[in-house]
Amino acid sequence: MAEITASDGDGVQIDLISGERMDSLASMEKIRLILDGVHEGNIVILEEGLSPDEESKLIEVTMGEINPDGFNGIEIETYPKSKTSDGGFLGRLMGKQETKKLTVIGPANQIETLHKDETLISALVSRQ
């Protein structure tokens, strides 16, 4: 599955990006793809999320791009996966975490998280 884009004319555009597409990109390419979409006012949903290092780098790059007259930053919410990479005792003992997780990223001034738990992310998205 490739990138899917949905828009309603004057509504909010949502970019759903497959894990397959993200796997083909280097870390900085992923971050640029996400931030370019968010700069355009889009909500970006990643099928498989980012690694902890990539998520940290995304936040770092975002902080450098915040502009009082324009870009307000991002809001990011991720479904945490409770599975270990090899469901066994040794995997849990070693703390191996599955990195595949759904992630929702949007402009900080357009997305507000209303509720988040292990099975649901509920967000309010405004058109600005």
Number of C-alpha atoms within 10 A of each C-alpha: 9 11 14 11 13 12 11 8 7 7 13 17 19 21 21 19 21 17 19 13 14 21 12 10 12 10 18 13 12 18 21 14 15 21 23 13 19 23 17 12 20 24 25 24 23 22 18 19 24 23 14 10 9 16 15 12 15 20 16 11 16 17 14 9 15 13 10 8 6 9 18 17 22 22 18 19 19 20 18 17 14 12 15 18 14 12 12 10 10 11 14 15 9 9 11 14 16 15 17 18 18 18 19 22 23 26 25 16 16 19 20 17 13 9 10 13 10 10 8 10 16 12 15 10 17 12 12 10
